[in-house]
Amino acid sequence: MIDQLRFDDYHLIDSVCDEYESGWTPDSALELKSALAQCPAPLRRYAFVELLKVDVELRQRRGVAVGRIDYLTLYPEYRDAIDAVIEVAGTEPTATLISSKADSAEADLHASGETNAASTDAESRFGRFLLKAELGQGAFGTVSLAYDPTLDREVALKLPRFDQNDRERIDRFLAEAQIAAQLQHPNIVAVWERGQVGEQFYISSAYVQGETLKEFLDQTKPDVRQIAVWVRDLAEALAYAHEQNIVHRDIKPANVIINERGRPMIMDFGLAKRIDHDVALTSDGLILGTPAYMSPEQARGVTQEMGTQSDQYSLGVIFYELLTRQPRWSGKTHEVLLKLQSDPPPPEIQNKETPVPVDLIAVCQKMLQPAVENRYADCQAIGDDLTRWLDGHPVSVRRVTQTERFIKWCRRNRVISSLVLSTAVILLFSLTAVSFSLFEASEARNEAQQNLEYAQTQEQEAVDERDKAISAAEAQRKESARNSLLLAGYNIRAGRFYEAELLLNAIDEKDRGWVWNLQSARIPREIISITHPEGKAFQDANIFFDDSGEKLALRHAVGNRLVTWLYEAKTGKFLSKVADDYELVSPSGAGFTQGGRYLTVIMWNRLPQGGQTPFNLGIYDTNTKQIIATQDDISNYSPCLTQPEAVVIQRRDQKGKYAYSLWNFITGKTVEFGTGPKCLPFNFSVNQDGTVLALRYKNMMTFKSSEKRQTVLRPIMDRLGATHWNVSRDQKYVVGQLQDPWPWNRRNKMVPAGQAVVVQFPARMISVLETDDSVAHALFQYAELQSMTLNIFNQGSGFFLTTNDRFVVLNSSNTAVMQPQKKELCWWNRDTGEYLGKAMGIAVSSDGERFASIESKTVKIREAPVRIRRFRSQVTEKELEKWEPVQPRKQNRVYPVILYSQEEPWVVLIHDQGTDTVDLETRVISIKHASKVFYHQARRVAFHEPTGTLALINGNEFLDLFSLKTGKQLAHLRCDPWPVNTDLTFHPNGELLAVGHADALVIWSIPEQKVIHRNKEFRFMEEGNGKLKFTPDGKYLFIYGKRIDTETWQPTAAQPFKSDHPVKFSPDSQLLTIDTADGLVQIHEVETGKLVHQIQTDAQSVYSHFHPREPLLAVARSDGHLEIYDTNTWDLVLDEPLPRGELVDLVFSTSGDSLAVGVQTKGTRRWFEFSNRR
């Protein structure tokens, strides 16, 4: 409000506020009127606002509570001004929330690396952040040290406190984060993100340990050279910001932090602006910044004059203060502003304790020129001049006399000057001084050598500084890429594929490796994109698929109208506009009838004005492109799933009850079902014969029949809370949530109430839908939807079985607004109940293979996300489905093994019905149990990918070799009897096979098909996968931690590893991992045993494996996580959820493009694939 006054008025009010502040006491609120009396009547309202801000701020700082009611009692005539400054917080009558425009010490608090307040007894949360300590607070709000679990790092969290209606402060606060986030420089504090939790805005930035320049100067006096280095670094940082078209406008010691390495960093871009934008938050006449460090043009408040030279002047004031040990200005604010507005000349610079070099005086005075054109052209020129001074060269802003130039030349060229002097001495003293001259020459040579060494040192320091800056920028880029990869993975799991694409596309190509390719491949492929014909964004868009897969209807808003357009579903080609002469035309429910020829639409001649207004129902023939039938005064309707020419109608009768009927819009015939509760569109339906009406109201089922006979579907539908929308098109299956427990005899278990299941009529349970953390919220929304009685305009269809007999889809939403919202769309495997994936979208096709979403300005149709962690090979998927991975039967006794040959997954099965064959077409190796004794022993297999040779011992006395290239058995070799604890592994050359038996270690020669070595010193008495491992270079064979030389097959002299856990190797044979029983992964050097790194988890067990091509380590955790680490930095780059269970194996393909993860749980073995191949 004070920004609207003339400067003289501002001057008067400022003087009154200063006088009031100097004599303030806790009782001063009673004396505001005496202070106001010093102002003319027209200014008193403005003065009251500023005095109130001062009083409230001083009370807050000194812990003196005051409430809004206190001020209202004393000054009721200023009620609006009091409300604008103070907001009541919570229900405490004396609590206050300050809304102040005054500049505060917020930058000091933000940058401080030391905790200024005592730690709280218990850590608190803000959004996803864990607040660890308060770094400082003031009228602006608070700055806290917080932990960001998403990015796994500590951050400085800035939480402002201001009036939510104060758009100027909000816009300036958000602009600060936007501007600062664009700056990546080693001398600028990095800002990570801005956001909002509820109504609270925040900025997350780097947490820098250190102290502000202001605090540093209070304790320490830096030398002249240190001062020059600091000012040079700050000038170069400002030059970088100016190159990005950003002016700071508040450079001062409190906004400069000295980090742990003694390097200055600029922070707090709260008053910064972009000079390449036309629109700004600052208007002429508004004075922003700290007066003691302002430039003259800032003090005048003329926006057009403020530019990069304003920051230069402020830096010059800091330079002056560093050189002289005293501030440039002192006195009251208005006095400083008046002095600045008079364009003061550069001050004299002198220090009583330490002489100031004249070159630095010249540089500082150049920066403090009152006229912009007389200062340096830019801040980089300041940095260049200071670099010259540090290197011993003259600066550009001071003329050097011939004598000074000669002295400087002599200092830099001491050899030549010494030789000249020596020559003169020789001429003067002749031959008598020869010996003395030689001595002087020797001294000169030594000094020259010292100068050379000093120059080389300086050069090396400059190179090191450059390399550090490059390394810092590269580290920042990689850190940003790592964070983007983690966030992209989270968005993919949450079904936010558009957001994931944006994050991945923003990553520099240098940082795009296997994880980037994996995440990109997991984003469902875009099938078509529908753009607005006028290039606009679709408003309030919704999509309706027909069940034929040929057409889709797009409903969206155009001005004050709702229109519906038809498109080809496969190409996105526009077909027609539906009933374009109505104000509102919108499909509802499923939209299309069976077959897709007819589209059912709501039609209004004008938009309804609140309430439950009846509407007209229209039938649009997509062949003739016209409305062929209508019904008036409809409350709700639902297209019939099984009859292409019928609609179930809900209409309110004269008694206010809801009557239901089945209307054939071709023949006009109507079947009445009587009255019932008001149900949502997907909660009422009729059966295939059109004789039974199913109603779901508050999760209770009601059936009404036009005939007296009982249908076979009704009992199961009642038990599942299902309507005919939840029944498959062939009327064989139904999906729903159990209303009471169900004994599943084939699995010997009781399925609890509330569980979503698929049942085959009449009463055979097929599968129980897997409940993943990702779908918990969607299931809750569905359950909530069933208990609601509102007329949900944008309701999801709930559970439905897809027409391709493959999936169960949950399409759920419970928003009551007309504008479509993105819904949680979830997919399961119908026959196994396995959770497949999730998408945030607006519609799913009836076959479940596609879904629609709004991305930016377009409608996107994408493939369903059913392969996010499933095998891309459908042959492999179908083979694994046979063994019912989610709810296996105990008699299965099958533990599939996955291996990769020529980049394709193969399935190895050893079970009762095995056929001892290798099927090259389905890539299935089927082996029959050789002995029932080994049912519960995990089968041991080894595979050599280059030769395609598979080796296994199946619980008998023979070693079998198969070729995956020909499908034939290569050998059937007799081995030791009863190899109960057998483990086996191929040598990298494929010609040797190590086999561990209960009584010996055996080495087979594959070409010779005979044993070439047997060592009974090693015995394998305990079962365990991976006991035997060759290093990739074939130099060593490891038996757990025991290292064997493959030249002699004897233990090496040095045995650095003492472990009874399996080991895995990096592809270069330099590193190995040991997975301990307590969830710890240890990484060692193979040759020396030196511990390189440890990955600590809170899981009970872990299983690790190196990537075969890239520097990555995969770690599967028993608590349900797959993690990928960068072995260069050991940073986490991927974190994916997995079912909890015993970890069996991690299997990479040879190229590393695909990774299979095996988890043994509930008596079976489940496999998941993460592949960057589509």
N, C-alpha and C positions, 0 to 999 in steps of 0.2 A: 504494500500500500504506500509506503514512504517513497518507493521508486517513482511515483507520479509527481513529486514535489520539485520545485526549483532548487538549485544548489544552495541559495541563501537560506531557504527554509530548512533544508537538510542540515546546514551548518548550525542553525539555532537549536534544532532538536537534538543534534549530536552533543552540543555543549551541555544542554540540560541533562541528558542521560549520563554524561561523564561526571557531572557534579553530583547527581543522585547516587551513582555507583560508588564514588569516593567516600560518601558518608553513610553508606547502607548499613542497616541493622535489621535483625529479624522482625522488628516492629515497623519497618519503613513503609509497609503497605498503607498505614494510616496517614502517611505524609505525601502520598502521590498527588493529592490535590494542591499542596503548596508548590510542588515542582511544576504542575500543570499551569499554575497561575503565572509562571514566567513566560508562557507562550501566548500569542494572540489567539482569540477565540477560534478562528478558522483552522488553526493548526492543532488544537488540543486533542482532537480524536486521533490524529496521526501520532502525536506525542504520547498519548496514553498507550497505544499499541506497543511502541518501542520501550517505554518505561516498564510496562507489564512483562515484556520479554526479559528485560534485565533483571527484574525482581524475581521472576520464576526460576530463571537460570541460576542466580546466586543462591536461592533457597535449595535448589536441587543439589548443587555442589556441596553445600554445607550441611545437608541432611535435615533441613528444616521443612517439615511437611506443610502443605497448604492446599486447600481444596477450591474447586471452582465456586462452591457456594459462598466461601469467604469473600471472594472478589465481587460476586453478584450482590451480596448484602451491602458492601461498601459503595459500589459503583453501579447501580442498576441501570443507569442511563447508557452504559457502555456494554450492554449484554452481548450484542453481536460481536464486538471486538474480543471480549473474554472468550466466547465460544470458538472464535477463530484461532486463538492461541492455545487454549487448554481444552483437552478432551478427558472425560471421566474414564478411568481405566477400571474394568471389572465392576464390583459393587462397593468398593471402598470409597466413602464420601470424601476423603481427603487426598486420594491418589490423583496424580497429575501426569499428563503426557504432553511433553513440550513440542510445539511446532514452531521452530525458529528458523529465520533466514540468515541469522548472524553467522559469520565465519567462526569456526571453532578449532579446537586442537585435534580434529579428527585424524589428520595425517600423522601427527605424532603418535597417537594411540595405535593407529593401523600398522605402523612400521616397527614399533618397538618389539625387540626380540626377547625381552624379559617380561615376566608376568608381573603386572602392577597390582594385582589384587590377589588375595589368598584363594587357594584352590577350594572349590566346594567339596563337600563330603561325598557327593555322588555325582557322576557325570550325567548330563542331560542331553536330550536330542533336539535337533531342529531339522525337520524334514529327514533327509537321509544322513545328515551330518551328526556326528557325535561331538558335543561341545566339551572340550577338555579344560580350558581355563580362559578367564577373561583377561585380555591384553590391555583393555582400557575402555573408558566410557566418557561421554560428554553430552552436551545438549543435542549433538547430531545423532546419538545412539551409542552402540557398542561395537567393539571389535574383539572377536574371540578367536582363540586357537581351537581349531576343530579338526576332527578326523573324517575324511571322505572315504567310506568303505567301498564305494563304486570304483574310485580311482586308486584306492589303497595308498593314501598319502595325507600328510598334515597340511592344512591350509589356514590362511587368515580369513575369517568370515566376518564381513562387514554388514551389520544390521542397522539400518537407519531408523530414526524415529521422527516421523513427520505426519502431518495431516494427510489422510488419503485423498482429500479434495484438492490438495495443493499440487496441481498438475505440473507447475513449473519445476518444483523441487524433485518430483518423481521423474520427470523427463530428464532433468539434469543428472540425477543419480543413475538412471539407466544409460544415458549417453556416456557417462564416465566409464562404465564397464565396456560399452561398445567400442569407445575410442581406445582405451588402454589395452583391450584384448588384441588389437591389431598390431601392437608394438612388441616385437621380439628382439631385445637388445640386452647384452650382458650388463648394462648400466641402467636398465629400467626394470622395475619390479613387475613380473608377469601377472596378468589377470587371467584366470582360467575360465570363469563363466559368470553370468548373471542369472537370476531367477526369482521366483516368488513362491512362498509357501503360505497358503491362505492369503491374507492381506499383507503379509510381511515380505518386503523385497529384500534381496541380499546380493552381495558380490563375493565370489570366492577367488582369492588370489594366492600367489606364492607366499609361504611363510618364511620370512627372512630374519635370521637371528643377527642381532646387532643393536646399534643405537643410532638415533638421529644425529645429524651433524650438529644440531643445536645442543643436544646432550653431550656430544663428544667435546665440543669447544668449551663447555662448562668445566671439564675435567682435564683436558689435554691441550697443549699448544703445539700444533704441527709445525715442522720446519718449512722453509720457503720452498724447497724442492718438492716436498709432499703436497704443499698447497697447489703448486703449478700442475702436478700430475692430476690431482683431484679436479681442478677446474677444467683441465684439458679433457678428462674423461666425461665430465658433465656436459661440456660443450659439444663433444662428438655425439653423445646420446641425444641432446636437443637437436643437433643437425639431422640425425636419423629421423627423429619425430617430425621435424619440419619437412623432410623429404616425403613423409607420408601425409603431408598437408594437415598436420596436427600441431596446434599451439597450446602450451600448458597453461599459461596465464597466472600461475601462482607458485613460481619458483621461489623457495625460501629454505632456510636451514631445517625447518621442521618437516619439509617435504623431501629431504635427502637423508637416506639411511646409509650408514657405514657398516657393511656386512662383516662377517667373521674374518674375511681375507683382507680387510682394510680397503675395500673398493667401494666408491660411492655409487648409489643407485637412486634414481628418481622415482617417486611414487605419487599417489593421490592426484588423479586427473579429473577431480571433481569440477574444476572450472575450465577444463580444456574444451577446445572447439575445433571443428574441421574447417579449414579456410577454403576448401574447394566446394563447399555446399552453400546454396543460396539461402536456405532456411537456417536460422540460428535461434538459440534460446535467450540471447542477450540483445537487448534493445539499447539504442542511444540514450545516454544520460544515466545508465545504470553502472555504478562503480563496483567492479568485481576484483578480488584479489586482496592481498595483505598490504596496507598502505606503506609500511616501512620498506617494502621490496618492490613497489610498483614502479613502472616507467611513467614519465610525464603524460604520455598519451592515455595510459590506463586511468590515471588520476582524473583526466578530463572526461572520461567515460564516453569517448567517441569511438564507436565500434569500427568505423572504416580505417582508423589510424592504427588499430591494434593488429599486430602481425608477429612474425618471427623475431623482429628486433625487440619486441616487448620482453620476450623471454631472455634475450641477450642482455638487456638492461638489468633485469632482475638477477641474472647470474653475475653481472658486474658488481651489484651491491653485495652479494655473498663474497665475491673476490675481495672487495674492499674490506669487508669485516674480517676476513681471514688474514689479510696482510697487516691491518692496523690494530687488530684485537679490540675493536670497538664498533658499535653499530653506525651505519650511515646516517640514520635519522633518530631523533628522540623527541618526545613530547606527545601531546594529545593527537588523536586521529585527524581531526579537522585541521589542525595546524600543519601536520605533515602533508595533507592533501593540498592545502593552499601553497605550500612551498613547492611541491612538485608541479603544480599547474603554472608556476611562474618560470618553468624551464631552467632549473638551477644548473650552473656550469659544473663540470667535473671537479670533485674536491681534491685538495692536496692529500697526498698519501705518504704517511710517515709512521714509523714505529719506534718508540723511545727505547725499546729493549734490543731490537734486531734491525739492522739497516735493510731497507727494501731495495732490491735491484731496480735500476732505472728502467730496464726493459719491461719488467712486470708492471711498473707504475704506468708506463705508456700504454700497455695492453689494457689495463684496468680503466684508465681514463678514456680510452677509445670506446670501450663498452658503455661508459656512463655519459656519453655525449647526449645532450637533451634532444637534439634533432635526429630523427631516425636516419636521414641520409648521411649523417656524419659518423655513424657507427660502422662496425664491420658489415660487409655485405651479407654474411651469414655466419652461423655458429661454427661451421667447419673451418673458416678462416681463423677463428680464435684458437681452435685446436692445433691448426698448422703452426701459428705463431709460437704457441707454448711448446710445441715439439721442437721448433728451431732453437728456442732458448734452452731447453733441456739438453739439446745436442751441441750447445756452444756456438750457435750461429746467431747473427743479428735478427731482430724481429722486424716485421715489415712496417710497423707504425712509428718508428723512431729513426731519424736520420743519424748516421754514425759519422763522427769526424774522422779525418784521415789518421790521426794519432790512434784513436780507439780501434779503427779498422786494422791498423798495422799491429797493434797489441794482440787483437783477437787472432790475426793471421799467424803471428808468431806462436801463440799458444797452440794453435792447431797444427803448425808446421815447424815444430821445434828443431828438427834436423837441419832444415835449410837455413833457418835463422842462426843456428849455432855455427854452421859452416861459414856463413857470411862473416860472422864475428871472428871466427878463427882466421879467416883470410886476412882481415884487417889487422889482427894482432901480428900475424906473420910479416906483413908488410911493414908494420911499425917497429917491431923488435928484431926483425931479420932472423938470421939463423940461430941466434941465441935462445929464442923461445920455441924452437922446434919440439922439444920434448914436452913442454907445457901444452902446446897446441894439440899434440897427439893425445895427451891425457884428456883435454877438453872434448876432443872428437869421440873418445871412448865413452865419456859420460853422456854425450849427446846420443850416441848409438843406443846406449842402455835406456835412456829416457824415451827415445823413439820407439824402442821395442815395447816399453811399458805403455806408451800411447797407443801403439798398434793393438796390444792386448786389450787395453781398455775399450778401444773402438770395436774390437771383435766381440767383447763382452756386451757392449751396448747393442750391437747388431743382433746378437743372439737373444738378448732380452726382448728386443722388438719382434724378432721372429717368434719367440715363445708367446708373447702377448697376442700376436696375430693368430698363432695356432690355437691358443686358448679360446679366443673369440670364435674361431671356426668350429672348434670342438663343442663350445657351448651352444652355438646355433644348431649344430648337428644333433646334439643331445636333446635339445628342445624339440626339434623336428621329430626325432624318434619317439620321444615321450608323448608327443601329441598323437603320433600314429598309433602307439600302443593303446592309449586311452580310447582312440576312435575305434580300434579293433574290438576292445572289450565292450564298449557301448553298442557297437553294431551287433555283436553276438547277443547282447541282452535284448535288443530290439527284434532280432530275428526270432528268439524264443518267445517274445511277447506278440509276434505277428505284425510288428510295425516295419514292414519291408521297405516302404518308401524312405523312412527315416534312416534305416540301415544303409540303403543305397547312397544317400547323401553323405553319410559318414565315410563310407568306403571310397567314394569317388573323390573325396577331399584329401585322401592320403597320397603323399608324394609317391611317384612310381619307384623311387629308390627303396621305399619301405614296403613294397608289395611283394610278399613272399607266399609261402604255402598257406598260412592262416588267412591272408587276404583272399587268395584264390578260393579257399574253402568257404569262407563266409559269403563271397560273391556267388558261388555255385549253389549255396543253400537258399538264396532268394528266389522264389518261384518265378519262372519265366513269364514275361509279359506276352499275352496272346494278341490282344488288340488294345488300341487307345482311342477313345472317343473325345474329340475336342469340340468346343462350342463353335458353331459356324461363324460367330462374330469375334472369336478369339478371347471371349470373356471366360470367367470362371463359372461353372455350373453352381447355382445357388440351391440349397436344400434338395440335393439330388438323391434319388433312390432308384434301384435297379430291380427288375422283375424278369427272371428267366422263364422261358417256356420249357416243358419237359422234352421237347423234340430236339433241343439243342440248336434250333435254326434261328430263333428270334429272341430279342430282349426288348423290354420296354424301359425307357428312361423318363422318370418323372422329375421335374425341376421347376423352379420358380423363375418367372419372367416378369419383372416389375411386381404388380399386385396380383398376378395370375399364377395359377399352377397348371402347367401343360405337360402332356405326355407324348413322347416321340418314340417311334419304332425303328429298330436297327437290325441288321443281320448280325447274329451272334458270333459268326466266325470271321467276318471281314470288317465289321464296324460300319458297313454301308448304311446310309440313311434310307428308310423306307417310306414313312408317312407320319403325319401328325394326327393325333386321335382327338376327334370331337373338338376341333379348334374353336368352335363358336361358343363354347362355355367358358366362364371365368375360372372354374376349377375343374380339372379333369385329373383324377389320380387313381391308379390301381390300388387295391388293398389286399391284405392276406397274400395268397399265392399269385394273384393277378390273373394268370392264364388258366383256362380250363384244360382238362386232359387233351393231349394232342397238339395244343398250342395254336389252334386256329382262332379261338375266341379269347378276347381280353375283356375282363370285367373291370369296370371303372366306376368310381364315385363321380357324380356330376352335380355341380351347383351353378346356377346362373350368376350368383354373386357370392362372395366369400361370407361364411357365417360369422356372426358377431357374438361369440361366446356361447356357452350352454351346449346342450346336446341336440343340435339341430338335425332333424331328419334330412336325408339326401335322396337324390335320384340314383338308381342303379342302371347303368347302361351296359349293353353287350356290344362290343366292337368286333366286327368280322374283319380279320386281317387280310382275307382274300378280296373282299369287295370294298374294303377300306371305308366302312360306314357303320353307324350305330343301327343294329337291326331289331333291338328290343329294349324296353325300359321298364322299370318298376319304380313307383313313387313312394315317398315317406318310409324309407328304409332306415333301420337303426344300425344294422350290421349285416354282413353277408360273408359267405365262404364258398368259393368254387368247389364243385364236387370232384374229388380226385379220380373217381372211377367212371364217371359218366361225363363225356365231353360236352354235353348240351344241357347241363343242369347246374343250378346254384342253390345252396341252402341259404334261406333268407330269415333274418331276425327282424321282427316288426313289433312296435309297441302298440297294444290295442287301446281301446277307450278306457279300460279300467286301469291302465298303467302297467299291465303285465306284458311280458315278452313272449310272443308267439313265434313258433318256428314252422317253416314249410319248405318243401323241396319243389323248386320251380324249373320246369323244362321250358327254356326260352325259345325253342323251335316249335314245339307243339302247343305251348301255352298251358299244358297240364300242370296242376299243383297238387302235392300230397301234403296234408296237414298233419303235424305231430303234436299240436296242443301247445300249452305254455310251459315255461321253465325259467330258471334264473338267467340273468343277463350274463352272457359269456363273451369273451374276446374272440376275434375271428378264427384263430387257430385252436380254439377250445370248444368248437362244436363242428360236427361232421356227420355224414351218413355213410352207411355201409355200401358194399358193391351193388346190392339189389335195390338200394334206395328205400329200405323198409325199416331201418333202425337208426335213430338219432342218438348220438353220444354227446353229452354235455359235461364239461369240466368246469366246476365253479368252486373257488376256494379249495382247490386240490381234492374235491369230492366229485365222484362220477355219478351221473344220472343217465339212464338209458330210456328212451321212449320209442315204442314200436307201433307201426301201422298195422301189424299182424300180431297174433297171440303167441306164435312159436318163438322159442328161445334159440339164439344163434350160438355157435360154438366159440365165437370170438369174445363174447361179452364177459365171461368170468375172468379171463386173463387180462383183458383191457381194464376191467374194474380193479384188479389187483395191482396193475402197473400205473393206474391213473392215466391211461392212454386214450386218445381219440383215434379216429381213422387216419388222421395226419401222421400218426406214429406207426401205422401199419405199412408193410411193404406193398408195392403195387400188385404183386402176385398173391397177396393175402396169406402169405405163409409165415411171415415173421412180424414181430412187434417189439418196439423199444420203449422203455419208460423207467420210472423210479418205483421201486418196490414200496408198497404201502405197509407191508408186514414182512417178517423174515421168511425166507424160502429155503427149504432143505435141498441142497444140490447133491443128490445121492451119488451121481457119477464121479463127483470130486470128493465125496465123503466130508462135506463141510456145510455150514449154515451161512447163507448169504444174508446180511442184516438189512433191515428196512432202510430206505433212503438210497440204496445202491442202485445205480443205473445198470440195466441188464437188457440183453436181447433174448427173446423167447420165441421158439418155434411152436406154432399152433399144433395140437391143442394145449400142451403144457410142458414142453421140453426146453430147458434152459440151454442156450447156445454159448453165451459168453457174458462175463461181468466186465463192464467198462473200467479200464484202468484209471485210477484217480491220481493224476500228476499235479504237482504244485501249480503248474501253469494253468490248469483248468479249474482250480478250486473256486475262483471268483465267478467264472462263467456258470458253474453248477449252482452256486449260491443265487445268482441272478435268476436262473431258471426256476429254482424252487420258490423264490420270492414272487416271480411273475405268476405262478400258479395260484398263489393266495390273494392276488389283487383283484379288485372289482372295478378299477378305473377302465375307461375306454381308451386303451393304449393305441394311439394312432400309428406309432412306429414300432409295433410289437414284432419281435422275432418269432420264427415258427417253432422254436424249441427243438426237440429231437426229431430227426426223420431218417429213414433208411433210403439210401440212394438207389436210383433205378438200375445201376450197374452191378448191384448185389455185392459191393465191396466195402462200403463205408457206412458208419453211423456218423451223422453230423449234428452238432448242437449249434443252432442259430438263435441266440437269446439276447433280448434287450428288454428293459423295463422302464424306458423313458416315456413320459407322458406328453412330451412336446411334439408338435407337428414336424419340426425340423429333424430330418434323419440324422442319427448319430452312428458312428462306427460301432459295430457290435463285435463281441468275441465269438468268432467262428471256430469250432473245434472239430477235429476229425479223429475217429477211431476205426480200427479194423473190425468189421462186423463179426467175423468168425472167431477171432481170438480175443477181442476186447482191448487190443494193444493201442495205446495212445500214439497218434502219428504226428500231429502238428496243430498249429493255431494260426489264425490270421485276424487282424482287425479290419473288417470290411463291412459292406452293407447288404450283400446278398450272396447266396451259393446256388450254383446250378443244380438241377434235380439229380444229375448223375454224380454230383460231388466232385467232379474233376476240375471245376473252375469256380472262382469267386470274383466279386466286383468290389472295388474300393475307389474312393475319391483321393487322388494324389495331385497336389497343386491345383491346377485349373482343369484337369482332365479326369475322365472316368477310365480306369484301367481294369481290364479283365486279365487275370493271371491264372496260371496253373495252381491247383490246390497244393498246400504245403505238406504233402504226405510223405515226403522223402527227406525231411530235414535231418533225420538221424537214421533213416532206413536205407537198405541196400538199393542202389540204382538198378541192380539186376532183378527183374521180376521173377526170373527162374529161381534165384537164390531165396527171394522172399517167400515164394510159394513152398519151397522145400522146408524152410524154417517154420512156416505156419503149421505144417502138419503135426508138429510136436507141441502145439499149444503152449507157447512160451509164457503167457501171463498166468494161466491157471492149469498147470499140467496134471495129467493123471499119473498116479504113482507107478502104475504098471508100465509106463513108457520106458523108463530106464534108458534114456537116450541123452547123450551129452555131445551135441554137434561140435565139431572143430572146424574153424575157418582158416583157409590159407589162400594166398594169391599166386596165380600162375598167369604170366603174360597180362598182368594188370586186371585179371578177372577173378572174382571170388569163387572158390571151390568149397564144397561142404563134405566133410568126412564124417560118416555115421557108422557106429559100431553097435549093433543091436540084434535082437532075436531074429528079426526078419531080414537080416542082411543077406546080400546076394554075392558077395565077393567079386564085385564088378566095378569098373571105372566107366561111367557114362560121360562121354565127351560132349554130348549135346546139352545135357542139363548140368554138367560139371558137378556130379555127385559121385562120391566114392562110398559104396555101400559094402560094409564088412560084417559078416556074421560072427557072433560071439563064439570063440573056440571053447570056452568053459564057463559055466554058470558061476564058478567061484569068483569070477572077476567082474560081476555086475556093478559092484560099488567101487571099483578101482578106476580112477581116471585113466583113460587110454593114452598111451604115449605114441606120438607120431613125429617124424622129422621129414622136412621137405627141403630139397635143393632146387631152387628156382631155375638157375641156368640150364641144368640138365633135365628138369622136369621129373626128377626121381623122388618118389615117396617111399619112406621106410616106416614099418610099424611092427610091433610085437603084440599079438592079440591074446595074451594070457595062455600061450602054449609054449612049445619048445622050438618054434620056428620064427625066423626073421623074414618078413615078406617085403619085397621090393616091387613097386608098380611104376609105370611110366604114364604121366599125365599127358604126354604128347601123342602116344599111340593107344592108350587105354589098356595095354596088356600088362600082365604080371611078368616082371623081369627075373625074379629069383624067389625061391622058397628054401631058405637056408636053415639048417638045424643049428640051434644055439644051446646055451645052458638051460637045463630044466628049471621049471618054476621061477621064471624071472619076475617075481611078484613086484619088486620095486624098480622095474626097468625104467631107465631114462636113456634117450639117445639123441645124437646131434651129428649133422654132417660137417666135415671139414670144408672150408670155403672152396677148395678145388673140386669138390664133389666126388673124389676118388676114395676118401676115407670116411668111415662111420664109427663114431665112438658110442659104445653101448655099456651102460652100467647095470650090473646084476647084483644080487644079494651077496655074492662071494667074490666078485672080481670086476675090474675094468677091462673091457675087451675092445680092441681096435680091429675093425674089418677093412679089408681091401675090396672095394666094390668091383673093379675090373677082374680081379683074380677070384672073387667070391670066396674068400677064406680069411681066417683070423691071422693077423700078422703080429699081434702083440696081446699078451694077457698079463695083468698085474693084479695079484691077489692082495696087495697091500691096501687097495681101495675097495671098500664094500659099501653097498647101498642098501641099508637096512630100513630106511624110512622113505615113505612115499613123498614125492614133491616134484612139481613140474619145474624144469629149467635148472636142474642140478648140474647138468653138463652143458658147457658153452665153449666154443672156439672163439678166439678173437678174430675179427674180420680179416686180418692179415695172415691168419693161420699160425702165428708164432707160438701161441700158448693155448692150452686146454685148461679150463677152470672147472674144478669140482667144488661147487660152492665157492669159498674163498681160497681154495687150494690151487696154486698155479703150477701147471705141468708144462715142461719144455717138450714141444712136439718133435724135436730132433731125437731126443733120447727116451721120451715118454717117462721121464723121472721128474720129481719135484725140483723146482729151481732152488738154488742155494738160499736166496732171499725169499722169504714168504711174508710180504708186508700186510696181507689181509688175513684177519682172523674172524671169519664170518661163516655161519651155517645157513646163509640165505642165498638165493640165486643172484647172479650178476648179469648185467647187460652192458653192451659195449657201444661206444660211439663208432660211426662208420670208418673213422681214421685210426681206430684201435688205440687212441691216446687216453680216453677216459672210460671209466666203468661206473655203474651205479649199483648200490646195494640197498635193497628195500627191506628195512627192518620190521620187526613184528609190532612196533609201537607207532607206526605211521610216519617214520622218518626215512627220507631218501638221502643217501650219502653219495657224493660224487667224488671219485678218487682218480689220480693218475695211475695208469696201468703199470708202468715201469717202476715208479718209486713208491706207490701207495699213498702219496701225499693227498690229504683231504683238500679238495678244491672248493666245495660248496656243500651246504646242507639245505634241504627243503623240509621244513617242519610242518606237519599237519596234525589236526586233532582227530584224524580217522584212526580206526583200529588197525587197518592194514592198507598198504599202497602197492601199486604195480607200475613200474616205469619202463620206458622204451625210448631209445634215441630215434630220431627221424633219419632215414637212410641218405638224404641228400642235403638237407638244410640244418643249420645249428639250432635244433629244437629238441626238447625233451618232453615226451608225453608222460603224464602221471595220472593214473586212474586211482580214485580213492574209494574205499569201501562205504563211505558215508554218502556216496552218490554224486561224485564230481569227476569230470575229465578235465585236467588242466594241462596247458601247453606252456612251456617256459622257453625263453630265448637264452641259449647257453652262452651267449656273449656277455649278456648283462644279468642273466637270471631273473629277468622281469617276466611277470605273468602276461601272456598275450591272448590266451583263450581259456574260458571257464564255462563248461557245459554240464548241465545236470544229467545224471544217470540213475537208474534204479539202484537202491542199496542192495548189497549182497557180496558174496565172496568173489574177488576178482580172479579171473581165470587167465586171460591173455590180452595182450595188445599186439596186433599184427598189422604191419605196414606192407603195402605193395612195394615192389622193387623200386619203382620211381618215387615212392612216397606220396603219390597223389591220393591214395586211399588208406584209411586206417579203420580196422575192425576192432571193436572192443567187446570182450566176452565177460559176462557177469553171471555167476551161478547163483540162483536163488529159487527157493520153493521147489527143489527137486528137479530143476532143469537148468539149461544153459541158454541164456539170452544173448543175442549178438546185435550190435549196432554198428553202422558204418558212417564215417565222416569222410566225405570225398569231395575233391574240388573238380570232379568230372560230373557234368550234367547227365 
